[in-house]
């Protein structure tokens, strides 16, 4: 699993080189514009809700328990949950809305790897089909991502000694589902919904590695402008190689 994790992260360098060779820069435009619009909207909303969420989370701490330290931990974990929720929703919406542009990119990369020609073009019927699947997959992933993250935050509140581990564990959860979303642009051409879930579970290291690199790009502040197409190409390369193994 660790080997797959490291391999998936290194694939981003190979993906950049392949994008450069194939001159695929046009696929960066739509995701960048979509990401900017969503980042502004979600960031503003998350900031407005942060106080309410913080008060709710702090209410989980028994009165008088832990003194001031408990309150500090509660506020820190509340801020973490707001950030995690905003990032999770942002990633999900970008994957869904930009999906019609990423699926052809993935198909083009897979065709290149096979020495064939991609079918090319945006096909209306296929776009609708891919968006429906994208909504199904990514909404399912969002539910589990937020559910597991909330459980980890509550665990950190109830058991303060676990608090230092909570951000790391939440990052790994987010990375898994981010990698899943990037890989599904390839898997949608080969597997049904349930088979795709089983495939990703079998290559958790690749999914987490791809998602970890993707999240680190988002956290740079400007990486969100090119993280999705780069992550899609890297995930396509790794998914195709693993399916053929």
Residue pairs with C-beta under 8 A, 6 or more apart in sequence:
1 204
1 205
2 205
3 205
4 203
4 204
4 205
4 206
4 209
5 205
5 206
5 208
5 209
5 212
6 209
7 205
7 206
7 209
7 238
8 179
8 205
8 206
8 207
8 208
8 209
8 210
8 212
8 213
8 234
8 235
8 238
9 209
9 210
9 212
9 213
11 209
11 210
11 234
11 235
11 237
11 238
12 213
12 230
12 231
12 234
14 234
14 237
15 230
15 231
15 233
15 234
15 237
16 230
18 24
18 109
18 112
18 233
18 237
19 25
19 229
19 230
19 233
22 108
22 109
22 112
24 105
24 108
24 229
24 233
27 101
27 102
27 104
27 105
27 229
28 225
28 226
28 229
30 98
30 101
31 94
31 98
31 101
31 102
31 225
31 226
31 228
31 229
32 225
32 226
34 94
34 97
34 98
35 90
35 94
35 98
35 224
35 225
35 227
35 228
36 224
36 225
38 90
38 93
38 94
38 97
39 90
39 224
42 86
42 89
42 90
42 93
43 86
45 86
46 82
46 83
46 85
46 86
49 82
50 78
50 79
50 82
53 78
53 81
53 82
53 85
54 74
54 75
54 78
54 79
54 82
56 78
57 74
57 77
57 78
57 81
57 153
57 157
58 71
58 74
58 75
58 78
60 74
60 154
60 157
60 158
61 70
61 71
61 74
61 157
66 73
66 160
69 160
70 160
73 156
73 157
73 160
73 163
74 157
76 163
77 153
77 156
77 157
77 163
77 166
80 153
80 166
80 167
80 170
81 149
81 150
81 153
84 146
84 149
84 153
84 170
84 174
85 146
85 149
87 174
87 215
87 218
88 142
88 145
88 146
88 149
88 174
88 177
89 142
91 174
91 177
91 178
91 181
91 218
92 138
92 139
92 141
92 142
92 181
94 228
95 102
95 134
95 138
95 181
95 182
95 228
96 131
96 134
96 135
96 138
98 228
99 130
99 131
99 134
99 185
100 122
100 127
100 130
100 131
102 185
102 228
102 229
102 232
103 126
103 130
103 185
103 188
104 118
104 120
104 121
104 122
105 185
105 229
105 232
105 233
105 236
106 185
106 186
106 189
106 232
106 233
106 235
106 236
107 118
107 119
107 189
108 118
108 120
109 232
109 233
109 236
109 237
109 240
110 118
110 186
110 189
110 236
110 240
111 117
111 118
112 118
113 237
113 240
130 188
133 184
133 188
133 193
134 184
134 188
136 193
137 180
137 181
137 184
137 193
137 196
138 181
138 184
141 177
141 180
141 181
142 177
144 177
145 173
145 174
145 177
148 173
149 170
149 173
149 174
152 166
152 169
152 170
152 173
153 166
153 170
155 162
155 166
156 162
156 163
156 165
156 166
171 212
171 215
172 208
172 212
174 211
174 215
175 207
175 208
175 209
175 210
175 211
175 212
175 214
175 215
176 204
176 207
176 208
176 211
177 211
178 210
178 211
178 214
178 215
178 231
179 200
179 206
179 207
179 208
179 209
179 210
179 211
179 212
179 214
179 231
179 235
180 200
180 207
180 211
182 210
182 211
182 214
182 228
182 231
182 232
182 234
182 235
183 200
183 206
183 207
183 210
183 235
183 238
183 239
184 196
184 200
185 232
185 235
185 236
186 235
186 236
186 239
186 240
187 196
187 199
187 200
187 239
188 196
190 243
191 199
199 243
200 207
203 238
203 239
203 242
206 235
206 238
206 239
206 242
210 231
210 234
210 235
210 238
211 231
213 231
213 234
214 227
214 228
214 230
214 231
216 223
217 223
217 224
217 226
217 227
217 230
217 231
218 224
218 227
